[in-house]
Every structure is written in structure tokens, then in C-alpha cells.
Amino acid sequence: MDTVQVKQRMKDKKITAGKMAKELGMNTSTYYRKMAKNGEEFSALDLIVFKRVLELDEKTALAFLLS
């Protein structure tokens, strides 16, 4: 996951880490821990939530979430 791009998109969309964690159904500290590991521990279902919440098209989702 390109966490820099994901964080920038969250900032652009005014989505806080707390809101994203809630959308993912996890504690904010769990979200931060997974992001600190370059998103390697997020599940495929988590990535689908990222795509939906950040309103990413297919090409951008692939670039941001699977890099």
C-alpha cells in the first residue's frame, strides 16, 4: 500500500484516521499500527473499504492500495 498517497487522499477528502478506522471496523490504534507497517496487514476486505470510502476508481485503487 502506498500509505503516503492514501493519507493524502484522506486529507483531501477530509477523512480522519478515526473515521477510516470506524469504517474498517477496527480500533484507531489498530489502524495506525497497520498503516505503520505500510498497510501490509490490511485484509482484502479492508482494501475494498478503502476504495469505497476514498472514492477511488479501479486504476487509482490498484496504484494506491496494491503497490
mmCIF file as Biopython writes it, N, C-alpha, C and O atoms, coordinates in Angstrom:
data_model
#
loop_
_atom_site.group_PDB
_atom_site.id
_atom_site.type_symbol
_atom_site.label_atom_id
_atom_site.label_alt_id
_atom_site.label_comp_id
_atom_site.label_asym_id
_atom_site.label_entity_id
_atom_site.label_seq_id
_atom_site.pdbx_PDB_ins_code
_atom_site.Cartn_x
_atom_site.Cartn_y
_atom_site.Cartn_z
_atom_site.occupancy
_atom_site.B_iso_or_equiv
_atom_site.auth_seq_id
_atom_site.auth_asym_id
_atom_site.pdbx_PDB_model_num
ATOM 1   N N  . MET A ? 1  ? 0.839   -1.175 0.000   1.0 0.0 1  A 1 
ATOM 2   C CA . MET A ? 1  ? 0.000   0.000  0.000   1.0 0.0 1  A 1 
ATOM 3   C C  . MET A ? 1  ? 0.884   1.238  0.000   1.0 0.0 1  A 1 
ATOM 4   O O  . MET A ? 1  ? 1.865   1.318  0.739   1.0 0.0 1  A 1 
ATOM 5   N N  . ASP A ? 2  ? 0.526   2.184  -0.826  1.0 0.0 2  A 1 
ATOM 6   C CA . ASP A ? 2  ? 1.230   3.466  -0.843  1.0 0.0 2  A 1 
ATOM 7   C C  . ASP A ? 2  ? 0.571   4.355  0.212   1.0 0.0 2  A 1 
ATOM 8   O O  . ASP A ? 2  ? -0.348  5.120  -0.079  1.0 0.0 2  A 1 
ATOM 9   N N  . THR A ? 3  ? 1.070   4.231  1.447   1.0 0.0 3  A 1 
ATOM 10  C CA . THR A ? 3  ? 0.431   4.928  2.566   1.0 0.0 3  A 1 
ATOM 11  C C  . THR A ? 3  ? 0.503   6.450  2.419   1.0 0.0 3  A 1 
ATOM 12  O O  . THR A ? 3  ? -0.373  7.160  2.910   1.0 0.0 3  A 1 
ATOM 13  N N  . VAL A ? 4  ? 1.525   6.945  1.756   1.0 0.0 4  A 1 
ATOM 14  C CA . VAL A ? 4  ? 1.631   8.394  1.552   1.0 0.0 4  A 1 
ATOM 15  C C  . VAL A ? 4  ? 0.464   8.876  0.689   1.0 0.0 4  A 1 
ATOM 16  O O  . VAL A ? 4  ? -0.180  9.875  1.010   1.0 0.0 4  A 1 
ATOM 17  N N  . GLN A ? 5  ? 0.198   8.168  -0.399  1.0 0.0 5  A 1 
ATOM 18  C CA . GLN A ? 5  ? -0.902  8.536  -1.288  1.0 0.0 5  A 1 
ATOM 19  C C  . GLN A ? 5  ? -2.256  8.367  -0.594  1.0 0.0 5  A 1 
ATOM 20  O O  . GLN A ? 5  ? -3.147  9.203  -0.746  1.0 0.0 5  A 1 
ATOM 21  N N  . VAL A ? 6  ? -2.401  7.286  0.163   1.0 0.0 6  A 1 
ATOM 22  C CA . VAL A ? 6  ? -3.654  7.045  0.879   1.0 0.0 6  A 1 
ATOM 23  C C  . VAL A ? 6  ? -3.902  8.163  1.891   1.0 0.0 6  A 1 
ATOM 24  O O  . VAL A ? 6  ? -5.011  8.692  1.979   1.0 0.0 6  A 1 
ATOM 25  N N  . LYS A ? 7  ? -2.876  8.516  2.646   1.0 0.0 7  A 1 
ATOM 26  C CA . LYS A ? 7  ? -3.026  9.600  3.633   1.0 0.0 7  A 1 
ATOM 27  C C  . LYS A ? 7  ? -3.355  10.924 2.955   1.0 0.0 7  A 1 
ATOM 28  O O  . LYS A ? 7  ? -4.156  11.700 3.475   1.0 0.0 7  A 1 
ATOM 29  N N  . GLN A ? 8  ? -2.748  11.192 1.804   1.0 0.0 8  A 1 
ATOM 30  C CA . GLN A ? 8  ? -3.040  12.436 1.088   1.0 0.0 8  A 1 
ATOM 31  C C  . GLN A ? 8  ? -4.483  12.443 0.607   1.0 0.0 8  A 1 
ATOM 32  O O  . GLN A ? 8  ? -5.169  13.460 0.704   1.0 0.0 8  A 1 
ATOM 33  N N  . ARG A ? 9  ? -4.944  11.308 0.089   1.0 0.0 9  A 1 
ATOM 34  C CA . ARG A ? 9  ? -6.333  11.222 -0.380  1.0 0.0 9  A 1 
ATOM 35  C C  . ARG A ? 9  ? -7.299  11.409 0.792   1.0 0.0 9  A 1 
ATOM 36  O O  . ARG A ? 9  ? -8.330  12.068 0.656   1.0 0.0 9  A 1 
ATOM 37  N N  . MET A ? 10 ? -6.959  10.824 1.940   1.0 0.0 10 A 1 
ATOM 38  C CA . MET A ? 10 ? -7.789  11.006 3.136   1.0 0.0 10 A 1 
ATOM 39  C C  . MET A ? 10 ? -7.842  12.479 3.517   1.0 0.0 10 A 1 
ATOM 40  O O  . MET A ? 10 ? -8.904  13.003 3.855   1.0 0.0 10 A 1 
ATOM 41  N N  . LYS A ? 11 ? -6.706  13.134 3.462   1.0 0.0 11 A 1 
ATOM 42  C CA . LYS A ? 11 ? -6.648  14.561 3.789   1.0 0.0 11 A 1 
ATOM 43  C C  . LYS A ? 11 ? -7.509  15.356 2.813   1.0 0.0 11 A 1 
ATOM 44  O O  . LYS A ? 11 ? -8.268  16.234 3.222   1.0 0.0 11 A 1 
ATOM 45  N N  . ASP A ? 12 ? -7.390  15.050 1.525   1.0 0.0 12 A 1 
ATOM 46  C CA . ASP A ? 12 ? -8.174  15.749 0.500   1.0 0.0 12 A 1 
ATOM 47  C C  . ASP A ? 12 ? -9.670  15.566 0.711   1.0 0.0 12 A 1 
ATOM 48  O O  . ASP A ? 12 ? -10.454 16.485 0.476   1.0 0.0 12 A 1 
ATOM 49  N N  . LYS A ? 13 ? -10.066 14.366 1.158   1.0 0.0 13 A 1 
ATOM 50  C CA . LYS A ? 13 ? -11.481 14.043 1.373   1.0 0.0 13 A 1 
ATOM 51  C C  . LYS A ? 13 ? -11.947 14.391 2.786   1.0 0.0 13 A 1 
ATOM 52  O O  . LYS A ? 13 ? -13.108 14.179 3.135   1.0 0.0 13 A 1 
ATOM 53  N N  . LYS A ? 14 ? -11.019 14.932 3.602   1.0 0.0 14 A 1 
ATOM 54  C CA . LYS A ? 14 ? -11.312 15.290 4.988   1.0 0.0 14 A 1 
ATOM 55  C C  . LYS A ? 14 ? -11.800 14.081 5.812   1.0 0.0 14 A 1 
ATOM 56  O O  . LYS A ? 14 ? -12.763 14.162 6.574   1.0 0.0 14 A 1 
ATOM 57  N N  . ILE A ? 15 ? -11.090 12.969 5.621   1.0 0.0 15 A 1 
ATOM 58  C CA . ILE A ? 15 ? -11.386 11.743 6.344   1.0 0.0 15 A 1 
ATOM 59  C C  . ILE A ? 15 ? -10.280 11.534 7.378   1.0 0.0 15 A 1 
ATOM 60  O O  . ILE A ? 15 ? -9.107  11.399 7.030   1.0 0.0 15 A 1 
ATOM 61  N N  . THR A ? 16 ? -10.662 11.511 8.628   1.0 0.0 16 A 1 
ATOM 62  C CA . THR A ? 16 ? -9.677  11.326 9.695   1.0 0.0 16 A 1 
ATOM 63  C C  . THR A ? 16 ? -9.326  9.851  9.846   1.0 0.0 16 A 1 
ATOM 64  O O  . THR A ? 16 ? -10.030 8.973  9.348   1.0 0.0 16 A 1 
ATOM 65  N N  . ALA A ? 17 ? -8.234  9.603  10.537  1.0 0.0 17 A 1 
ATOM 66  C CA . ALA A ? 17 ? -7.837  8.223  10.820  1.0 0.0 17 A 1 
ATOM 67  C C  . ALA A ? 17 ? -8.920  7.545  11.655  1.0 0.0 17 A 1 
ATOM 68  O O  . ALA A ? 17 ? -9.212  6.367  11.450  1.0 0.0 17 A 1 
ATOM 69  N N  . GLY A ? 18 ? -9.510  8.270  12.584  1.0 0.0 18 A 1 
ATOM 70  C CA . GLY A ? 18 ? -10.581 7.715  13.409  1.0 0.0 18 A 1 
ATOM 71  C C  . GLY A ? 18 ? -11.785 7.305  12.588  1.0 0.0 18 A 1 
ATOM 72  O O  . GLY A ? 18 ? -12.373 6.248  12.817  1.0 0.0 18 A 1 
ATOM 73  N N  . LYS A ? 19 ? -12.154 8.146  11.625  1.0 0.0 19 A 1 
ATOM 74  C CA . LYS A ? 19 ? -13.294 7.820  10.764  1.0 0.0 19 A 1 
ATOM 75  C C  . LYS A ? 19 ? -12.977 6.614  9.890   1.0 0.0 19 A 1 
ATOM 76  O O  . LYS A ? 19 ? -13.821 5.736  9.715   1.0 0.0 19 A 1 
ATOM 77  N N  . MET A ? 20 ? -11.761 6.564  9.338   1.0 0.0 20 A 1 
ATOM 78  C CA . MET A ? 20 ? -11.384 5.429  8.499   1.0 0.0 20 A 1 
ATOM 79  C C  . MET A ? 20 ? -11.360 4.147  9.327   1.0 0.0 20 A 1 
ATOM 80  O O  . MET A ? 20 ? -11.828 3.102  8.872   1.0 0.0 20 A 1 
ATOM 81  N N  . ALA A ? 21 ? -10.819 4.224  10.535  1.0 0.0 21 A 1 
ATOM 82  C CA . ALA A ? 21 ? -10.788 3.048  11.411  1.0 0.0 21 A 1 
ATOM 83  C C  . ALA A ? 21 ? -12.207 2.561  11.684  1.0 0.0 21 A 1 
ATOM 84  O O  . ALA A ? 21 ? -12.467 1.357  11.671  1.0 0.0 21 A 1 
ATOM 85  N N  . LYS A ? 22 ? -13.122 3.491  11.932  1.0 0.0 22 A 1 
ATOM 86  C CA . LYS A ? 22 ? -14.514 3.120  12.185  1.0 0.0 22 A 1 
ATOM 87  C C  . LYS A ? 22 ? -15.115 2.442  10.959  1.0 0.0 22 A 1 
ATOM 88  O O  . LYS A ? 22 ? -15.805 1.431  11.091  1.0 0.0 22 A 1 
ATOM 89  N N  . GLU A ? 23 ? -14.863 2.982  9.775   1.0 0.0 23 A 1 
ATOM 90  C CA . GLU A ? 23 ? -15.361 2.377  8.534   1.0 0.0 23 A 1 
ATOM 91  C C  . GLU A ? 23 ? -14.807 0.969  8.353   1.0 0.0 23 A 1 
ATOM 92  O O  . GLU A ? 23 ? -15.487 0.087  7.829   1.0 0.0 23 A 1 
ATOM 93  N N  . LEU A ? 24 ? -13.571 0.768  8.789   1.0 0.0 24 A 1 
ATOM 94  C CA . LEU A ? 24 ? -12.922 -0.536 8.668   1.0 0.0 24 A 1 
ATOM 95  C C  . LEU A ? 24 ? -13.338 -1.494 9.786   1.0 0.0 24 A 1 
ATOM 96  O O  . LEU A ? 24 ? -13.037 -2.687 9.736   1.0 0.0 24 A 1 
ATOM 97  N N  . GLY A ? 25 ? -14.033 -0.962 10.791  1.0 0.0 25 A 1 
ATOM 98  C CA . GLY A ? 25 ? -14.477 -1.791 11.899  1.0 0.0 25 A 1 
ATOM 99  C C  . GLY A ? 25 ? -13.368 -2.174 12.854  1.0 0.0 25 A 1 
ATOM 100 O O  . GLY A ? 25 ? -13.363 -3.270 13.416  1.0 0.0 25 A 1 
ATOM 101 N N  . MET A ? 26 ? -12.422 -1.256 13.033  1.0 0.0 26 A 1 
ATOM 102 C CA . MET A ? 26 ? -11.303 -1.544 13.931  1.0 0.0 26 A 1 
ATOM 103 C C  . MET A ? 26 ? -11.015 -0.343 14.822  1.0 0.0 26 A 1 
ATOM 104 O O  . MET A ? 26 ? -11.459 0.775  14.561  1.0 0.0 26 A 1 
ATOM 105 N N  . ASN A ? 27 ? -10.272 -0.605 15.864  1.0 0.0 27 A 1 
ATOM 106 C CA . ASN A ? 27 ? -9.826  0.432  16.785  1.0 0.0 27 A 1 
ATOM 107 C C  . ASN A ? 27 ? -8.836  1.345  16.064  1.0 0.0 27 A 1 
ATOM 108 O O  . ASN A ? 27 ? -8.091  0.896  15.193  1.0 0.0 27 A 1 
ATOM 109 N N  . THR A ? 28 ? -8.830  2.608  16.425  1.0 0.0 28 A 1 
ATOM 110 C CA . THR A ? 28 ? -7.921  3.561  15.798  1.0 0.0 28 A 1 
ATOM 111 C C  . THR A ? 28 ? -6.463  3.151  15.973  1.0 0.0 28 A 1 
ATOM 112 O O  . THR A ? 28 ? -5.660  3.319  15.057  1.0 0.0 28 A 1 
ATOM 113 N N  . SER A ? 29 ? -6.118  2.618  17.131  1.0 0.0 29 A 1 
ATOM 114 C CA . SER A ? 29 ? -4.724  2.202  17.348  1.0 0.0 29 A 1 
ATOM 115 C C  . SER A ? 29 ? -4.352  1.034  16.425  1.0 0.0 29 A 1 
ATOM 116 O O  . SER A ? 29 ? -3.214  0.952  15.963  1.0 0.0 29 A 1 
ATOM 117 N N  . THR A ? 30 ? -5.289  0.145  16.158  1.0 0.0 30 A 1 
ATOM 118 C CA . THR A ? 30 ? -5.041  -0.958 15.220  1.0 0.0 30 A 1 
ATOM 119 C C  . THR A ? 30 ? -4.809  -0.407 13.822  1.0 0.0 30 A 1 
ATOM 120 O O  . THR A ? 30 ? -3.913  -0.855 13.107  1.0 0.0 30 A 1 
ATOM 121 N N  . TYR A ? 31 ? -5.624  0.567  13.442  1.0 0.0 31 A 1 
ATOM 122 C CA . TYR A ? 31 ? -5.465  1.211  12.135  1.0 0.0 31 A 1 
ATOM 123 C C  . TYR A ? 31 ? -4.065  1.818  12.013  1.0 0.0 31 A 1 
ATOM 124 O O  . TYR A ? 31 ? -3.374  1.592  11.019  1.0 0.0 31 A 1 
ATOM 125 N N  . TYR A ? 32 ? -3.647  2.589  13.020  1.0 0.0 32 A 1 
ATOM 126 C CA . TYR A ? 32 ? -2.315  3.219  12.987  1.0 0.0 32 A 1 
ATOM 127 C C  . TYR A ? 32 ? -1.203  2.173  12.914  1.0 0.0 32 A 1 
ATOM 128 O O  . TYR A ? 32 ? -0.219  2.360  12.198  1.0 0.0 32 A 1 
ATOM 129 N N  . ARG A ? 33 ? -1.358  1.074  13.651  1.0 0.0 33 A 1 
ATOM 130 C CA . ARG A ? 33 ? -0.334  0.017  13.635  1.0 0.0 33 A 1 
ATOM 131 C C  . ARG A ? 33 ? -0.208  -0.580 12.236  1.0 0.0 33 A 1 
ATOM 132 O O  . ARG A ? 33 ? 0.900   -0.794 11.744  1.0 0.0 33 A 1 
ATOM 133 N N  . LYS A ? 34 ? -1.336  -0.844 11.604  1.0 0.0 34 A 1 
ATOM 134 C CA . LYS A ? 34 ? -1.310  -1.431 10.260  1.0 0.0 34 A 1 
ATOM 135 C C  . LYS A ? 34 ? -0.736  -0.442 9.244   1.0 0.0 34 A 1 
ATOM 136 O O  . LYS A ? 34 ? 0.001   -0.843 8.343   1.0 0.0 34 A 1 
ATOM 137 N N  . MET A ? 35 ? -1.063  0.831  9.377   1.0 0.0 35 A 1 
ATOM 138 C CA . MET A ? 35 ? -0.518  1.842  8.470   1.0 0.0 35 A 1 
ATOM 139 C C  . MET A ? 35 ? 0.993   1.968  8.663   1.0 0.0 35 A 1 
ATOM 140 O O  . MET A ? 35 ? 1.727   2.172  7.695   1.0 0.0 35 A 1 
ATOM 141 N N  . ALA A ? 36 ? 1.459   1.847  9.901   1.0 0.0 36 A 1 
ATOM 142 C CA . ALA A ? 36 ? 2.894   1.954  10.185  1.0 0.0 36 A 1 
ATOM 143 C C  . ALA A ? 36 ? 3.683   0.818  9.520   1.0 0.0 36 A 1 
ATOM 144 O O  . ALA A ? 36 ? 4.884   0.943  9.276   1.0 0.0 36 A 1 
ATOM 145 N N  . LYS A ? 37 ? 2.999   -0.272 9.238   1.0 0.0 37 A 1 
ATOM 146 C CA . LYS A ? 37 ? 3.641   -1.411 8.563   1.0 0.0 37 A 1 
ATOM 147 C C  . LYS A ? 37 ? 3.344   -1.366 7.061   1.0 0.0 37 A 1 
ATOM 148 O O  . LYS A ? 37 ? 3.252   -2.406 6.408   1.0 0.0 37 A 1 
ATOM 149 N N  . ASN A ? 38 ? 3.198   -0.167 6.528   1.0 0.0 38 A 1 
ATOM 150 C CA . ASN A ? 38 ? 2.940   0.058  5.100   1.0 0.0 38 A 1 
ATOM 151 C C  . ASN A ? 38 ? 1.669   -0.633 4.605   1.0 0.0 38 A 1 
ATOM 152 O O  . ASN A ? 38 ? 1.567   -0.994 3.433   1.0 0.0 38 A 1 
ATOM 153 N N  . GLY A ? 39 ? 0.714   -0.811 5.498   1.0 0.0 39 A 1 
ATOM 154 C CA . GLY A ? 39 ? -0.566  -1.383 5.107   1.0 0.0 39 A 1 
ATOM 155 C C  . GLY A ? 39 ? -0.531  -2.858 4.793   1.0 0.0 39 A 1 
ATOM 156 O O  . GLY A ? 39 ? -1.501  -3.401 4.263   1.0 0.0 39 A 1 
ATOM 157 N N  . GLU A ? 40 ? 0.572   -3.522 5.109   1.0 0.0 40 A 1 
ATOM 158 C CA . GLU A ? 40 ? 0.730   -4.935 4.760   1.0 0.0 40 A 1 
ATOM 159 C C  . GLU A ? 40 ? -0.245  -5.855 5.480   1.0 0.0 40 A 1 
ATOM 160 O O  . GLU A ? 40 ? -0.514  -6.958 5.003   1.0 0.0 40 A 1 
ATOM 161 N N  . GLU A ? 41 ? -0.779  -5.426 6.615   1.0 0.0 41 A 1 
ATOM 162 C CA . GLU A ? 41 ? -1.659  -6.286 7.401   1.0 0.0 41 A 1 
ATOM 163 C C  . GLU A ? 41 ? -3.142  -6.055 7.122   1.0 0.0 41 A 1 
ATOM 164 O O  . GLU A ? 41 ? -3.986  -6.719 7.724   1.0 0.0 41 A 1 
ATOM 165 N N  . PHE A ? 42 ? -3.476  -5.135 6.230   1.0 0.0 42 A 1 
ATOM 166 C CA . PHE A ? 42 ? -4.876  -4.935 5.893   1.0 0.0 42 A 1 
ATOM 167 C C  . PHE A ? 42 ? -5.344  -6.102 5.035   1.0 0.0 42 A 1 
ATOM 168 O O  . PHE A ? 42 ? -4.615  -6.585 4.169   1.0 0.0 42 A 1 
ATOM 169 N N  . SER A ? 43 ? -6.565  -6.545 5.286   1.0 0.0 43 A 1 
ATOM 170 C CA . SER A ? 43 ? -7.127  -7.656 4.509   1.0 0.0 43 A 1 
ATOM 171 C C  . SER A ? 43 ? -7.659  -7.149 3.170   1.0 0.0 43 A 1 
ATOM 172 O O  . SER A ? 43 ? -7.745  -5.944 2.935   1.0 0.0 43 A 1 
ATOM 173 N N  . ALA A ? 44 ? -8.009  -8.083 2.308   1.0 0.0 44 A 1 
ATOM 174 C CA . ALA A ? 44 ? -8.604  -7.721 1.018   1.0 0.0 44 A 1 
ATOM 175 C C  . ALA A ? 44 ? -9.918  -6.971 1.232   1.0 0.0 44 A 1 
ATOM 176 O O  . ALA A ? 44 ? -10.226 -6.034 0.495   1.0 0.0 44 A 1 
ATOM 177 N N  . LEU A ? 45 ? -10.686 -7.378 2.231   1.0 0.0 45 A 1 
ATOM 178 C CA . LEU A ? 45 ? -11.936 -6.673 2.529   1.0 0.0 45 A 1 
ATOM 179 C C  . LEU A ? 45 ? -11.661 -5.249 3.000   1.0 0.0 45 A 1 
ATOM 180 O O  . LEU A ? 45 ? -12.413 -4.330 2.676   1.0 0.0 45 A 1 
ATOM 181 N N  . ASP A ? 46 ? -10.589 -5.065 3.763   1.0 0.0 46 A 1 
ATOM 182 C CA . ASP A ? 46 ? -10.205 -3.716 4.197   1.0 0.0 46 A 1 
ATOM 183 C C  . ASP A ? 46 ? -9.903  -2.836 2.984   1.0 0.0 46 A 1 
ATOM 184 O O  . ASP A ? 46 ? -10.288 -1.668 2.950   1.0 0.0 46 A 1 
ATOM 185 N N  . LEU A ? 47 ? -9.220  -3.394 2.000   1.0 0.0 47 A 1 
ATOM 186 C CA . LEU A ? 47 ? -8.872  -2.628 0.808   1.0 0.0 47 A 1 
ATOM 187 C C  . LEU A ? 47 ? -10.114 -2.208 0.034   1.0 0.0 47 A 1 
ATOM 188 O O  . LEU A ? 47 ? -10.151 -1.125 -0.551  1.0 0.0 47 A 1 
ATOM 189 N N  . ILE A ? 48 ? -11.126 -3.063 0.032   1.0 0.0 48 A 1 
ATOM 190 C CA . ILE A ? 48 ? -12.393 -2.708 -0.610  1.0 0.0 48 A 1 
ATOM 191 C C  . ILE A ? 48 ? -13.030 -1.522 0.107   1.0 0.0 48 A 1 
ATOM 192 O O  . ILE A ? 48 ? -13.600 -0.637 -0.531  1.0 0.0 48 A 1 
ATOM 193 N N  . VAL A ? 49 ? -12.932 -1.508 1.433   1.0 0.0 49 A 1 
ATOM 194 C CA . VAL A ? 49 ? -13.475 -0.385 2.209   1.0 0.0 49 A 1 
ATOM 195 C C  . VAL A ? 49 ? -12.697 0.888  1.896   1.0 0.0 49 A 1 
ATOM 196 O O  . VAL A ? 49 ? -13.297 1.946  1.708   1.0 0.0 49 A 1 
ATOM 197 N N  . PHE A ? 50 ? -11.377 0.800  1.839   1.0 0.0 50 A 1 
ATOM 198 C CA . PHE A ? 50 ? -10.558 1.961  1.470   1.0 0.0 50 A 1 
ATOM 199 C C  . PHE A ? 50 ? -11.013 2.510  0.115   1.0 0.0 50 A 1 
ATOM 200 O O  . PHE A ? 50 ? -11.206 3.716  -0.040  1.0 0.0 50 A 1 
ATOM 201 N N  . LYS A ? 51 ? -11.178 1.632  -0.847  1.0 0.0 51 A 1 
ATOM 202 C CA . LYS A ? 51 ? -11.586 2.042  -2.192  1.0 0.0 51 A 1 
ATOM 203 C C  . LYS A ? 51 ? -12.916 2.784  -2.161  1.0 0.0 51 A 1 
ATOM 204 O O  . LYS A ? 51 ? -13.069 3.830  -2.792  1.0 0.0 51 A 1 
ATOM 205 N N  . ARG A ? 52 ? -13.881 2.232  -1.418  1.0 0.0 52 A 1 
ATOM 206 C CA . ARG A ? 52 ? -15.207 2.847  -1.340  1.0 0.0 52 A 1 
ATOM 207 C C  . ARG A ? 52 ? -15.166 4.191  -0.618  1.0 0.0 52 A 1 
ATOM 208 O O  . ARG A ? 52 ? -15.684 5.186  -1.124  1.0 0.0 52 A 1 
ATOM 209 N N  . VAL A ? 53 ? -14.554 4.220  0.559   1.0 0.0 53 A 1 
ATOM 210 C CA . VAL A ? 53 ? -14.536 5.435  1.377   1.0 0.0 53 A 1 
ATOM 211 C C  . VAL A ? 53 ? -13.752 6.551  0.689   1.0 0.0 53 A 1 
ATOM 212 O O  . VAL A ? 53 ? -14.156 7.713  0.733   1.0 0.0 53 A 1 
ATOM 213 N N  . LEU A ? 54 ? -12.639 6.203  0.058   1.0 0.0 54 A 1 
ATOM 214 C CA . LEU A ? 54 ? -11.812 7.215  -0.600  1.0 0.0 54 A 1 
ATOM 215 C C  . LEU A ? 54 ? -12.284 7.531  -2.016  1.0 0.0 54 A 1 
ATOM 216 O O  . LEU A ? 54 ? -11.712 8.384  -2.694  1.0 0.0 54 A 1 
ATOM 217 N N  . GLU A ? 55 ? -13.341 6.828  -2.458  1.0 0.0 55 A 1 
ATOM 218 C CA . GLU A ? 55 ? -13.924 7.043  -3.776  1.0 0.0 55 A 1 
ATOM 219 C C  . GLU A ? 55 ? -12.866 6.938  -4.882  1.0 0.0 55 A 1 
ATOM 220 O O  . GLU A ? 55 ? -12.696 7.841  -5.701  1.0 0.0 55 A 1 
ATOM 221 N N  . LEU A ? 56 ? -12.165 5.800  -4.870  1.0 0.0 56 A 1 
ATOM 222 C CA . LEU A ? 56 ? -11.103 5.558  -5.835  1.0 0.0 56 A 1 
ATOM 223 C C  . LEU A ? 56 ? -11.640 4.795  -7.034  1.0 0.0 56 A 1 
ATOM 224 O O  . LEU A ? 56 ? -12.435 3.868  -6.881  1.0 0.0 56 A 1 
ATOM 225 N N  . ASP A ? 57 ? -11.205 5.183  -8.229  1.0 0.0 57 A 1 
ATOM 226 C CA . ASP A ? 57 ? -11.544 4.393  -9.408  1.0 0.0 57 A 1 
ATOM 227 C C  . ASP A ? 57 ? -10.620 3.174  -9.430  1.0 0.0 57 A 1 
ATOM 228 O O  . ASP A ? 57 ? -9.678  3.084  -8.642  1.0 0.0 57 A 1 
ATOM 229 N N  . GLU A ? 58 ? -10.897 2.249  -10.331 1.0 0.0 58 A 1 
ATOM 230 C CA . GLU A ? 58 ? -10.140 0.994  -10.362 1.0 0.0 58 A 1 
ATOM 231 C C  . GLU A ? 58 ? -8.632  1.211  -10.532 1.0 0.0 58 A 1 
ATOM 232 O O  . GLU A ? 58 ? -7.833  0.616  -9.809  1.0 0.0 58 A 1 
ATOM 233 N N  . LYS A ? 59 ? -8.252  2.049  -11.472 1.0 0.0 59 A 1 
ATOM 234 C CA . LYS A ? 59 ? -6.835  2.290  -11.760 1.0 0.0 59 A 1 
ATOM 235 C C  . LYS A ? 59 ? -6.123  2.909  -10.559 1.0 0.0 59 A 1 
ATOM 236 O O  . LYS A ? 59 ? -5.028  2.485  -10.189 1.0 0.0 59 A 1 
ATOM 237 N N  . THR A ? 60 ? -6.751  3.905  -9.962  1.0 0.0 60 A 1 
ATOM 238 C CA . THR A ? 60 ? -6.150  4.571  -8.802  1.0 0.0 60 A 1 
ATOM 239 C C  . THR A ? 60 ? -6.095  3.627  -7.608  1.0 0.0 60 A 1 
ATOM 240 O O  . THR A ? 60 ? -5.112  3.617  -6.867  1.0 0.0 60 A 1 
ATOM 241 N N  . ALA A ? 61 ? -7.132  2.843  -7.421  1.0 0.0 61 A 1 
ATOM 242 C CA . ALA A ? 61 ? -7.148  1.879  -6.308  1.0 0.0 61 A 1 
ATOM 243 C C  . ALA A ? 61 ? -5.994  0.896  -6.445  1.0 0.0 61 A 1 
ATOM 244 O O  . ALA A ? 61 ? -5.313  0.594  -5.465  1.0 0.0 61 A 1 
ATOM 245 N N  . LEU A ? 62 ? -5.774  0.400  -7.649  1.0 0.0 62 A 1 
ATOM 246 C CA . LEU A ? 62 ? -4.655  -0.521 -7.865  1.0 0.0 62 A 1 
ATOM 247 C C  . LEU A ? 62 ? -3.323  0.146  -7.547  1.0 0.0 62 A 1 
ATOM 248 O O  . LEU A ? 62 ? -2.456  -0.452 -6.910  1.0 0.0 62 A 1 
ATOM 249 N N  . ALA A ? 63 ? -3.168  1.376  -7.991  1.0 0.0 63 A 1 
ATOM 250 C CA . ALA A ? 63 ? -1.904  2.104  -7.763  1.0 0.0 63 A 1 
ATOM 251 C C  . ALA A ? 63 ? -1.687  2.400  -6.283  1.0 0.0 63 A 1 
ATOM 252 O O  . ALA A ? 63 ? -0.572  2.247  -5.783  1.0 0.0 63 A 1 
ATOM 253 N N  . PHE A ? 64 ? -2.732  2.821  -5.577  1.0 0.0 64 A 1 
ATOM 254 C CA . PHE A ? 64 ? -2.601  3.214  -4.180  1.0 0.0 64 A 1 
ATOM 255 C C  . PHE A ? 64 ? -2.561  2.014  -3.235  1.0 0.0 64 A 1 
ATOM 256 O O  . PHE A ? 64 ? -1.750  1.974  -2.309  1.0 0.0 64 A 1 
ATOM 257 N N  . LEU A ? 65 ? -3.425  1.053  -3.468  1.0 0.0 65 A 1 
ATOM 258 C CA . LEU A ? 65 ? -3.638  0.001  -2.484  1.0 0.0 65 A 1 
ATOM 259 C C  . LEU A ? 65 ? -2.816  -1.253 -2.712  1.0 0.0 65 A 1 
ATOM 260 O O  . LEU A ? 65 ? -2.574  -2.007 -1.769  1.0 0.0 65 A 1 
ATOM 261 N N  . LEU A ? 66 ? -2.386  -1.493 -3.929  1.0 0.0 66 A 1 
ATOM 262 C CA . LEU A ? 66 ? -1.641  -2.717 -4.201  1.0 0.0 66 A 1 
ATOM 263 C C  . LEU A ? 66 ? -0.196  -2.474 -4.607  1.0 0.0 66 A 1 
ATOM 264 O O  . LEU A ? 66 ? 0.427   -3.328 -5.238  1.0 0.0 66 A 1 
ATOM 265 N N  . SER A ? 67 ? 0.334   -1.322 -4.252  1.0 0.0 67 A 1 
ATOM 266 C CA . SER A ? 67 ? 1.723   -1.030 -4.613  1.0 0.0 67 A 1 
ATOM 267 C C  . SER A ? 67 ? 2.670   -1.386 -3.491  1.0 0.0 67 A 1 
ATOM 268 O O  . SER A ? 67 ? 3.881   -1.206 -3.624  1.0 0.0 67 A 1 
#
